[in-house]
Amino acid sequence: MLAAPSNPIPQWPPFVASAPGKAILFGEHAVVYGKAAVAGSLSMRAYALVTPRTDGLMRLCLPDIDIDTTLGALPSAAAIASLAHPGDVATLLSAALLPQEGPGRTAMLTFAYLAGALLPASVRQSGLTLCVRSLVPVGAGLGSSAAFSVSLAAALLRLGGRVSAADSAEERQLVDQWAFRGEQVAHGTPSGIDNAVATHGGFLAYTRGSSPRQLGAAHPTRVVICDTRVPKSTRALVAGVRALRDQHPAAIDSIMDAIGALAEDAAQRFADPSAERLEDHLRGAVALNHALLAALGVSHPALERMRVISAAHKMPAKLTGAGGGGCALALVPQAGAASEVAAVCAELAAEGFACYPTVVGGAGIECAARVGAESVAAWVERVAGGGCEDLADAFAALSADALAELAPPVLRKLIH
């Protein structure tokens, strides 16, 4: 078990910890068979505002999924340490406090586990409010739970005096370790790639059973994430590919080898100092990777329709994640105008799809008590325009555009 906190910060002001979502660029399905995959962080982020209390209560406010609850007592660090698996934390809580199922239950359990393990006695006694806003769609395969776990772990470690800005390798490794435990609460046996991407940012390569490898990427890349809103089952899609491989092992293994080779090649090319060369390579690799995945039977008419629309705007696209619906990503040319991005998003929206212009390969975890020259508290009050006595309530009411102002400046520049 990781060590308990020891040096809590005194008289702490409100602060924000934020972490990105993730998208898989190359290697879906082949990673199940030991091949490489490449993933990158998104500029779509989760933002955790942490404010002090004086009544000893722990308020968890998650307005994007309609959760606003107060916990009177957290499990002790000793009780957390005694658990055989982080997912067993539900045994330490009253069933009456928890939703029966869904992302709200998962978030509450993750909070109880990490706060029980990490909060110092002084903060337990005074209490806190944690309000998390997320621009990462829930249930879309874009790492929403990892963005939550990483921002939560960083915030709690900061309160315990073990993390400051989360900008050193040592601090990020500590955040990653605890966020992985949060992901165990949510998913049982996670791969670790989602929390690694959300913690470290940039691009990572990984193979099953190995630690993710940070890539020396030189250029964040503009993309449009498109959620087809077609429900899919990752378990069923993986099982379908396995059945196909059982019928045609040599052919399917060749496809897996090709997908793995694309991922390995991309992993080497992300460090190319020439943005133009990287873009030329990625355009071809994205189209080829999708064609190989389609040969495995994991595309969907909605995904193909999305690709036709984006191709008409010279934005090659592929599914990201398990396929069968879900999400796709389209590469935006480096010289692509904002009007062209708006046009493709409008066409995709007309098909009933949700679109998110974003950047892949940007910053990981960040902790800050200031936004530019303002304190976090002053920034929230100014942007909210007044009318809320409670800072968390004001934060909960902020628009997505307002929240995006909290993104690292380089990402804001690339998006716009």
C-alpha positions as CSV (number, residue, x, y, z in Angstrom):
1,M,0.0,0.0,0.0
2,L,1.3,3.5,-0.8
3,A,2.2,5.6,2.2
4,A,-0.3,7.8,3.9
5,P,-0.1,11.6,3.8
6,S,2.1,13.4,6.3
7,N,2.5,17.1,5.6
8,P,-0.8,18.8,4.9
9,I,-0.8,22.3,3.5
10,P,-1.9,24.9,6.0
11,Q,-4.6,27.6,5.4
12,W,-5.2,26.3,1.9
13,P,-7.0,28.5,-0.7
14,P,-9.4,27.1,-3.3
15,F,-7.6,25.5,-6.2
16,V,-8.3,23.6,-9.4
17,A,-6.8,20.3,-10.5
18,S,-7.4,19.3,-14.1
19,A,-6.7,16.3,-16.3
20,P,-7.4,15.4,-19.9
21,G,-9.4,12.7,-21.6
22,K,-7.7,10.4,-24.1
23,A,-8.2,9.0,-27.5
24,I,-6.6,5.9,-29.1
25,L,-4.9,6.8,-32.3
26,F,-3.6,3.4,-33.5
27,G,-3.8,-0.2,-32.4
28,E,-7.4,-0.9,-31.4
29,H,-8.2,-4.6,-31.1
30,A,-4.6,-5.6,-32.1
31,V,-3.5,-4.6,-28.6
32,V,-5.6,-7.5,-27.2
33,Y,-3.2,-9.8,-29.1
34,G,0.0,-8.3,-27.8
35,K,0.5,-5.6,-30.4
36,A,1.4,-2.0,-29.8
37,A,-1.2,0.8,-29.5
38,V,-0.8,4.5,-29.4
39,A,-3.0,6.9,-27.4
40,G,-2.9,10.7,-26.8
41,S,-4.3,13.2,-24.3
42,L,-7.2,15.4,-25.4
43,S,-7.7,19.1,-24.7
44,M,-11.1,18.1,-23.4
45,R,-10.5,18.0,-19.6
46,A,-12.0,17.4,-16.2
47,Y,-11.7,20.3,-13.8
48,A,-11.9,19.7,-10.0
49,L,-12.4,22.8,-7.9
50,V,-11.5,22.1,-4.2
51,T,-12.7,24.6,-1.6
52,P,-12.4,24.5,2.2
53,R,-15.2,24.1,4.7
54,T,-15.5,24.5,8.5
55,D,-18.3,22.1,9.3
56,G,-16.4,18.8,8.9
57,L,-18.5,17.7,5.9
58,M,-17.3,16.3,2.6
59,R,-19.5,17.6,-0.3
60,L,-19.1,16.0,-3.7
61,C,-20.7,18.0,-6.5
62,L,-20.8,16.5,-10.0
63,P,-23.3,18.7,-11.9
64,D,-22.7,17.1,-15.2
65,I,-24.1,13.8,-14.0
66,D,-26.6,15.3,-11.5
67,I,-24.7,14.3,-8.3
68,D,-24.6,16.6,-5.3
69,T,-24.1,14.8,-2.0
70,T,-22.5,15.2,1.4
71,L,-20.6,12.5,3.2
72,G,-20.4,13.0,7.0
73,A,-17.6,10.6,7.5
74,L,-15.0,8.9,5.2
75,P,-13.4,5.5,5.6
76,S,-10.2,5.6,7.6
77,A,-6.8,5.2,6.0
78,A,-6.4,2.0,7.9
79,A,-9.7,0.6,6.7
80,I,-8.8,1.5,3.1
81,A,-5.4,-0.2,3.5
82,S,-7.1,-3.4,4.7
83,L,-9.1,-3.8,1.5
84,A,-8.1,-6.8,-0.7
85,H,-9.0,-4.7,-3.8
86,P,-9.9,-1.0,-4.2
87,G,-13.2,-2.0,-5.6
88,D,-14.2,-3.4,-2.2
89,V,-14.5,0.2,-0.9
90,A,-18.3,-0.1,-1.1
91,T,-18.2,-2.5,1.9
92,L,-17.1,0.5,4.0
93,L,-20.0,2.8,3.1
94,S,-23.6,2.8,3.9
95,A,-25.6,1.5,0.9
96,A,-28.2,4.2,1.5
97,L,-25.7,6.8,0.5
98,L,-24.9,5.3,-2.9
99,P,-26.9,5.2,-6.2
100,Q,-27.7,1.7,-7.3
101,E,-25.6,2.0,-10.5
102,G,-24.2,4.3,-13.1
103,P,-21.3,6.9,-13.2
104,G,-22.6,8.6,-10.1
105,R,-22.1,5.5,-8.0
106,T,-18.6,4.9,-9.5
107,A,-17.5,8.5,-8.9
108,M,-18.7,8.4,-5.2
109,L,-16.9,5.2,-4.6
110,T,-13.7,6.5,-6.2
111,F,-13.9,9.7,-4.1
112,A,-14.5,7.7,-0.9
113,Y,-11.5,5.4,-1.6
114,L,-9.0,8.1,-2.5
115,A,-10.2,10.7,0.1
116,G,-10.2,8.0,2.8
117,A,-6.6,7.0,1.9
118,L,-5.1,10.4,1.3
119,L,-6.8,13.2,3.2
120,P,-4.9,14.4,6.3
121,A,-6.6,14.6,9.6
122,S,-6.8,18.4,9.6
123,V,-8.8,18.5,6.3
124,R,-11.0,15.6,7.6
125,Q,-11.8,17.7,10.6
126,S,-12.6,21.0,8.7
127,G,-14.2,19.4,5.6
128,L,-14.1,20.3,1.9
129,T,-16.2,20.7,-1.2
130,L,-15.1,19.0,-4.4
131,C,-16.9,20.2,-7.5
132,V,-15.9,18.4,-10.7
133,R,-16.9,19.7,-14.1
134,S,-15.9,17.6,-17.1
135,L,-15.8,18.4,-20.8
136,V,-15.0,14.7,-21.5
137,P,-18.2,12.9,-22.5
138,V,-19.1,10.1,-20.1
139,G,-19.3,6.6,-21.6
140,A,-17.8,7.5,-24.9
141,G,-14.5,5.7,-24.5
142,L,-12.6,8.9,-24.1
143,G,-11.2,8.3,-20.6
144,S,-13.7,10.3,-18.6
145,S,-13.3,8.2,-15.5
146,A,-9.5,8.4,-15.7
147,A,-9.7,12.2,-16.0
148,F,-11.8,12.3,-12.9
149,S,-9.5,9.9,-11.0
150,V,-6.3,11.8,-11.9
151,S,-7.7,15.2,-11.1
152,L,-9.1,13.8,-7.8
153,A,-5.8,12.1,-6.9
154,A,-3.8,15.2,-7.6
155,A,-6.1,17.4,-5.6
156,L,-6.0,15.1,-2.5
157,L,-2.3,14.6,-2.7
158,R,-1.9,18.4,-2.8
159,L,-4.0,18.7,0.3
160,G,-1.7,16.2,2.0
161,G,1.4,18.2,1.0
162,R,2.8,15.5,-1.3
163,V,2.1,17.3,-4.6
164,S,2.4,21.0,-5.4
165,A,1.8,21.8,-9.0
166,A,2.1,18.1,-10.2
167,D,4.7,19.3,-12.7
168,S,7.7,17.1,-11.7
169,A,8.3,13.5,-12.8
170,E,8.2,12.3,-9.2
171,E,4.9,14.0,-8.4
172,R,3.3,12.8,-11.6
173,Q,4.3,9.2,-10.9
174,L,2.7,9.5,-7.5
175,V,-0.5,10.9,-9.0
176,D,-0.5,8.1,-11.6
177,Q,-0.2,5.4,-9.0
178,W,-3.1,6.7,-6.9
179,A,-5.2,7.4,-10.0
180,F,-4.7,3.8,-11.1
181,R,-6.2,2.7,-7.8
182,G,-9.1,5.0,-8.5
183,E,-9.5,3.3,-11.9
184,Q,-9.5,-0.1,-10.1
185,V,-12.5,1.1,-8.1
186,A,-14.2,2.1,-11.4
187,H,-13.2,-0.8,-13.7
188,G,-11.8,-3.7,-11.6
189,T,-8.8,-4.5,-13.8
190,P,-7.9,-1.5,-15.9
191,S,-5.0,-1.5,-18.3
192,G,-3.5,1.7,-16.8
193,I,-3.2,3.5,-20.1
194,D,-6.1,5.9,-19.5
195,N,-4.8,7.2,-16.2
196,A,-1.2,7.3,-17.6
197,V,-2.3,9.5,-20.5
198,A,-4.4,11.7,-18.2
199,T,-1.4,12.1,-15.8
200,H,1.5,12.6,-18.2
201,G,-0.3,14.0,-21.2
202,G,1.2,13.9,-24.7
203,F,1.3,10.6,-26.6
204,L,2.0,7.1,-25.1
205,A,2.6,3.7,-26.6
206,Y,1.7,0.6,-24.8
207,T,1.5,-3.2,-25.1
208,R,-0.6,-5.4,-23.0
209,G,1.2,-6.4,-19.7
210,S,3.8,-3.6,-20.1
211,S,4.1,-0.1,-18.6
212,P,3.1,2.7,-21.0
213,R,5.9,4.3,-22.8
214,Q,6.0,8.1,-23.2
215,L,6.7,9.2,-26.7
216,G,8.9,12.2,-27.5
217,A,6.1,13.9,-29.5
218,A,7.0,17.3,-30.9
219,H,3.6,18.4,-32.1
220,P,0.1,18.3,-30.6
221,T,-2.4,17.6,-33.3
222,R,-5.8,19.1,-34.1
223,V,-8.6,16.6,-34.4
224,V,-12.4,16.5,-34.4
225,I,-13.8,13.9,-32.1
226,C,-17.2,12.6,-33.4
227,D,-19.5,10.7,-31.1
228,T,-21.9,8.8,-33.4
229,R,-24.2,8.2,-30.4
230,V,-24.6,4.6,-31.5
231,P,-24.4,2.3,-28.4
232,K,-21.8,-0.4,-28.5
233,S,-20.5,-3.2,-26.4
234,T,-16.7,-3.4,-26.2
235,R,-17.0,-6.9,-24.7
236,A,-19.2,-8.1,-27.6
237,L,-16.9,-6.5,-30.3
238,V,-13.8,-8.1,-28.8
239,A,-15.6,-11.4,-28.7
240,G,-16.6,-11.0,-32.3
241,V,-13.0,-10.4,-33.4
242,R,-11.9,-13.4,-31.5
243,A,-14.5,-15.6,-33.2
244,L,-13.4,-14.3,-36.6
245,R,-9.8,-15.2,-35.7
246,D,-10.8,-18.7,-34.6
247,Q,-12.3,-19.2,-38.1
248,H,-9.5,-17.5,-40.1
249,P,-6.4,-17.4,-37.9
250,A,-3.7,-16.8,-40.5
251,A,-5.7,-13.9,-42.2
252,I,-6.7,-12.2,-38.9
253,D,-3.2,-12.6,-37.5
254,S,-1.9,-10.8,-40.6
255,I,-4.3,-7.9,-40.0
256,M,-3.2,-7.7,-36.4
257,D,0.4,-7.6,-37.4
258,A,-0.3,-4.8,-39.8
259,I,-2.2,-2.8,-37.2
260,G,0.6,-3.3,-34.8
261,A,3.2,-2.2,-37.4
262,L,1.2,1.0,-38.0
263,A,1.2,1.7,-34.3
264,E,4.9,1.1,-33.9
265,D,5.7,3.2,-36.9
266,A,3.6,6.1,-35.6
267,A,5.3,5.8,-32.2
268,Q,8.6,6.5,-33.9
269,R,7.3,9.4,-36.1
270,F,5.7,11.5,-33.4
271,A,9.1,12.9,-32.5
272,D,9.6,14.2,-36.1
273,P,10.5,17.9,-35.8
274,S,8.6,18.5,-39.1
275,A,4.9,19.0,-38.5
276,E,4.3,18.7,-42.3
277,R,6.0,15.3,-42.5
278,L,4.2,14.1,-39.4
279,E,0.8,15.2,-40.8
280,D,1.5,13.5,-44.2
281,H,2.3,10.3,-42.5
282,L,-0.6,10.4,-40.1
283,R,-3.1,11.0,-42.9
284,G,-2.2,7.8,-44.7
285,A,-1.8,5.8,-41.5
286,V,-5.3,6.9,-40.1
287,A,-7.0,5.8,-43.3
288,L,-5.1,2.5,-43.4
289,N,-5.7,1.7,-39.8
290,H,-9.5,2.2,-40.2
291,A,-9.6,0.0,-43.3
292,L,-7.8,-2.8,-41.3
293,L,-10.3,-2.4,-38.4
294,A,-13.2,-2.5,-40.8
295,A,-11.8,-5.8,-42.2
296,L,-12.2,-7.1,-38.6
297,G,-15.9,-6.2,-38.7
298,V,-15.8,-3.5,-36.0
299,S,-16.9,-0.5,-38.1
300,H,-20.5,0.6,-38.4
301,P,-22.6,2.5,-41.0
302,A,-22.6,5.6,-38.8
303,L,-18.8,5.5,-38.6
304,E,-18.5,5.1,-42.4
305,R,-20.9,8.0,-42.9
306,M,-18.8,10.2,-40.6
307,R,-15.7,9.3,-42.6
308,V,-17.4,10.2,-45.9
309,I,-18.3,13.6,-44.6
310,S,-14.9,14.4,-43.0
311,A,-13.1,13.2,-46.2
312,A,-15.0,15.7,-48.2
313,H,-13.3,18.3,-46.1
314,K,-9.9,16.7,-46.5
315,M,-10.0,15.3,-43.0
316,P,-9.2,11.6,-42.9
317,A,-10.9,9.8,-40.1
318,K,-10.9,6.5,-38.2
319,L,-12.8,4.9,-35.4
320,T,-11.3,5.3,-32.0
321,G,-11.9,2.7,-29.3
322,A,-13.7,-0.5,-29.8
323,G,-15.8,0.6,-32.8
324,G,-19.3,-0.7,-33.6
325,G,-20.5,2.8,-33.2
326,G,-19.1,5.0,-30.5
327,C,-16.5,7.6,-31.5
328,A,-14.3,8.4,-34.4
329,L,-11.6,11.0,-34.9
330,A,-10.8,13.1,-37.9
331,L,-7.4,14.8,-38.5
332,V,-7.6,18.5,-39.1
333,P,-4.9,19.9,-41.4
334,Q,-2.4,22.1,-39.8
335,A,-3.5,24.9,-42.1
336,G,-7.2,24.1,-41.7
337,A,-9.3,27.2,-41.0
338,A,-11.7,27.4,-38.1
339,S,-14.5,27.9,-40.6
340,E,-13.7,24.5,-42.2
341,V,-13.8,22.8,-38.8
342,A,-17.1,24.5,-38.1
343,A,-18.5,23.4,-41.5
344,V,-17.6,19.7,-41.0
345,C,-19.0,19.8,-37.4
346,A,-22.3,21.3,-38.8
347,E,-22.6,18.5,-41.3
348,L,-21.9,15.8,-38.8
349,A,-24.3,17.4,-36.3
350,A,-27.0,17.3,-39.0
351,E,-26.5,13.5,-39.0
352,G,-27.3,13.4,-35.3
353,F,-23.6,13.1,-34.2
354,A,-21.9,15.1,-31.5
355,C,-18.7,16.9,-32.4
356,Y,-15.8,18.1,-30.3
357,P,-13.0,20.1,-32.0
358,T,-10.0,19.4,-29.8
359,V,-6.3,18.8,-29.7
360,V,-4.6,15.5,-29.1
361,G,-1.1,15.3,-27.5
362,G,-1.4,18.2,-25.1
363,A,-0.8,18.7,-21.3
364,G,-1.5,16.2,-18.6
365,I,-2.4,16.9,-15.0
366,E,-2.2,20.4,-13.7
367,C,-2.8,21.9,-10.2
368,A,-3.1,25.7,-9.7
369,A,-4.6,28.2,-7.3
370,R,-4.4,31.0,-9.8
371,V,-5.8,31.6,-13.3
372,G,-3.4,34.1,-14.9
373,A,-3.1,37.0,-12.4
374,E,-6.3,36.1,-10.5
375,S,-6.9,33.7,-7.7
376,V,-9.1,30.7,-8.6
377,A,-11.8,32.1,-6.3
378,A,-11.7,35.6,-7.9
379,W,-11.7,34.1,-11.4
380,V,-14.8,31.9,-10.7
381,E,-16.6,34.8,-9.1
382,R,-15.8,37.1,-12.1
383,V,-16.7,34.6,-14.8
384,A,-19.9,33.5,-13.0
385,G,-21.0,37.1,-12.8
386,G,-22.1,36.9,-9.2
387,G,-25.4,35.6,-7.9
388,C,-24.0,32.5,-6.1
389,E,-23.0,32.7,-2.4
390,D,-21.1,29.4,-2.7
391,L,-18.0,29.2,-4.9
392,A,-18.8,25.5,-5.8
393,D,-22.3,26.5,-6.9
394,A,-20.9,29.2,-9.1
395,F,-18.4,26.8,-10.6
396,A,-21.1,24.3,-11.2
397,A,-23.1,26.8,-13.2
398,L,-20.2,27.8,-15.6
399,S,-20.6,27.2,-19.3
400,A,-18.4,24.8,-21.3
401,D,-16.8,27.8,-23.0
402,A,-16.0,29.4,-19.6
403,L,-14.4,26.1,-18.4
404,A,-12.3,25.9,-21.5
405,E,-10.6,29.1,-20.4
406,L,-8.9,26.9,-17.7
407,A,-7.2,24.8,-20.3
408,P,-3.4,25.3,-20.7
409,P,-2.8,28.4,-23.0
410,V,-1.1,26.4,-25.8
411,L,-4.1,24.2,-26.1
412,R,-6.5,27.1,-26.3
413,K,-4.4,28.6,-29.1
414,L,-4.4,25.4,-31.1
415,I,-8.1,24.8,-30.7
416,H,-9.0,28.3,-31.9
